Amino acid sequence: MNTIHLDGSALTAAQVTALAKGTARATVDRSARERLFTARLHAEEAVACGRVYGHNTGVGANRTTAVPADSSDLHGLRLLRSHGGGIGPLVPAEQVRAMIAVRLNQLLAAGTAISIGVVDRLEQVLTSGHVPPVHVHGSVGTADLSALAELGLALAGDVPWQGGAGPAPAPMQLSHWDALPLMSSSALTIGRSALAAEELRELLDRLPMVAALSLAAVHGSTEPYAAEVHARRPHPGALHTAARMCALVGELPWEPPLIQDPYGFRCLPQIHGAALDATTALDRVLEVDLNAAYENPLLSLDSARYHHHGGFHQASLALALDQVRLALLGTAGLSAARLGVLVEPTFTGLPPFLATETDGSSGIMIIEYAAQSALADLRGAAQPSTLGHAVLSRGVEEHASFASHAVRRLQEATEAFRYVLACELTAAVRALRMRGVPTFGAPELARFRRDAEAVLDSSTDDRKLTSDVHAAAALLGAGHHLVPETV
């Protein structure tokens, strides 16, 4: 098993995914651990000299309420208990492990004086696989207060751990140094975003191969992918998509019958390229937030001083997530459009709906309906979460990003997108078989086609097609193509 060294500065979305899935184990960097000792010394000096939010004061609208020193530790436990009120279904264990990995790494940036014991315990549960019961609803995109409070309550022994290998971790004593600092992050939202970004990147990587098979099925043109076309309007995603299509298809073994193909093929670089550009923007936000120290209050590593601020607000992440979902709707809509072309005899020269006969057989008619149904879910999920608004805590917290909502919608959109693309792949392979199109293009495309043909039934009789589409959907996430779709 691979080992990922966490130091608060270099965690990636791919590493979060590996830790969440249990394919890698985490170790804490020694120098990062030592920074926390220095941070504690600075923190003790700062708290002794004045008011520090959440340590010797209340939180939210209670920020002006002083907390006596002799009850500060009890105050910390009260914060966890009062904030651990998430509701709704439980978050899947894999996503909770992503949250723990992100929060552990962020804490190592030493923006707070959390106890070394908490860091060690988080490292332990990442290895053992134990997770706290974390509920879906409780965050509005300023911090995942309820989710991280539930983690704190599991650490303290107030709620039981779930899953994992071996005995559950023993309860540990948490102080005021641990309570608010542990909660002061959007680690669940960021962790889920990292998982979603990795899954989506895999699907976006496969889309050009599916589109190339569809292009072959209609004997389409590669003129829309010419380098000169995109050099005149050099958006990174469009350049990349066009070059990828040229590399996949190669020299055409057919003569295109049309002077111009439908938009599903002709506008692929522009629309799919926009989705790539949107995911690149999300990657940039995650690169920062996975390694950010933005606890409120934030402890200076150079002096005994706390900064009270709003750096925990997730406006950048929420906007990036909204952009990805909107862009994904476009590229999924184009996949559905290509599916519409594949069932039309004008473009394929085959019977309607790729049926065996033209005597009323329905062929693959229903999967076009299924794709549009999944696309409707995508359309609903694309609604911008940043349109939301909330005024909370007696009016002192008057804005929310709803990034937590945005990432849940992205997870839903990614699943729907997988099925839309699977419907196109099912139709493309069937059309290639019916037209007798020989193997063509790059070796990776030929391999992908062989793999698809191996899992898709070759019968063209009218029959239930659910298993075909599900097999195609599974193939799209099976890691067959190893070159990442990056810009």
Secondary structure, DSSP 8 states (H G I E B T S, - for coil): -EEEEE-SS---HHHHHHHHHTSEEEEE-HHHHHHHHHHHHHHHHHHHHS--TTTTB--GGGTTSB--GGGHHHHHHHHHHHH---EEEE--HHHHHHHHHHHHHHHTT-SS---HHHHHHHHHHHHH--B---EEE---SS--HHHHHHHHHHHHTSS--BS-SSS--------TTTHHHHHSS-HHHHHHHHHHHHHHHHHHHHHHHHHHHHHHHTT--SGGG-HHHHHTS--HHHHHHHHHHHHHH-S-SS--SSSS--HHHHTHHHHHHHHHHHHHHHHHHHHHHTT----SSEE-SSSS-EE---TT--HHHHHHHHHHHHHHHHHHHHHHHHHHHHT-HHHHSS-GGG-S-SSS--TTHHHHHHHHHHHHHHHHHTS-GGG----BTTTTB-----HHHHHHHHHHHHHHHHHHHHHHHHHHHHHHHHHT----S-HHHHHHHHHHHHHS----SS---HHHHHHHHHHHTS----S----
